[in-house]
Amino acid sequence: MSTTNTAVPALLHDSFIELSARERARALLDAGTFRELLGPFDRIESPWLPMQGIVCQADDGAVIARGTINGEPAVVAAIESAFQGGSIGEVSGSKIAGALELALRDCERGKIVRPVVLFETGGVRLQEANLGLAVIAEIQAAIVALRRHVPVVGVIAGMVGCFGGMSLAAALCSYLVVTKPGRLGMNGPEVIEQEAGIEELDASDRRRIWQLIGGEQRAATGLADMLVQDDTSSIHDAVREAFARGVPATHRTEDVAGYLARLGDIDPATVSPESMRAVFRAASRSEAVSKEDA
């Protein structure tokens, strides 16, 4: 994990979170190379939302852009949180899955394409539940296939965060870049409170929520790789640093034994953000010693 603690002067601060999905994708690609695929003028909309009285968005809340990163071919899939909370439906999910599958086809032919996914989503769109779940599985499969050829970089920057099936897609990425305001979890706080009761989790306790699932905590416990400021330049540089690292020797999701060992060291009765960090720090020290002995 690498952490950037350099303070960004207020007058120079250029918030990545405040950008739209289209602007975020453009900001990560080399200047002048942004080219959108299946954009708003193509009007690829959800056929299901109008049946429920919901106004569609012409790009269904997913922006797919081709361009270059450090001069190398790249594809960026950016989710727009301002539309339906960034939820994944049949069309938006198919756009992301299709973009990743095309990148995979190029990689298999020897033309490496660098894939980036900008997660800003509560998970599957409830109005298109089964179709959304199916396409999320396609996204996950494409990420696993791609990461054999090239690092797949995910970014979780905004306060909507990344939840549901898309949190699993984020976990499958080779490298995950997060900001402090970003959140990552299988279930959102409101869902946990609704299903398990306020005694289990008070969703209104914002400080506690970010202590548990915020970007800083996820980076400290090894579920994210790079913690950066909410600054466009910082995230731009972090994505390039991630690709420079190359394909990891072992992806996070392949380290099953390591994570089972960590789970074995956690006492559910006394679990806290601090105790979780302690478990992961101890595991990291043990892994470092093992590598030195080898």
CORCOR-V745052 format. One record per helix or strand of 3 or more residues. SS is the DSSP state (hx for helix, st for strand). FROM is the first residue (numbers start at 0). TO is the last residue. If there is no record, write none. Layout:
[[SS;FROM;TO] [SS;FROM;TO]]
//
This chain:
[[hx;9;11] [hx;20;27] [st;34;36] [hx;39;41] [hx;48;51] [st;61;68] [st;71;78] [hx;83;85] [hx;89;107] [st;113;118] [hx;125;145] [st;151;155] [hx;164;171] [st;174;178] [hx;188;195] [hx;205;212] [hx;214;219] [st;225;227] [hx;231;244] [hx;251;253] [hx;255;263] [hx;267;269] [hx;272;292]]
//
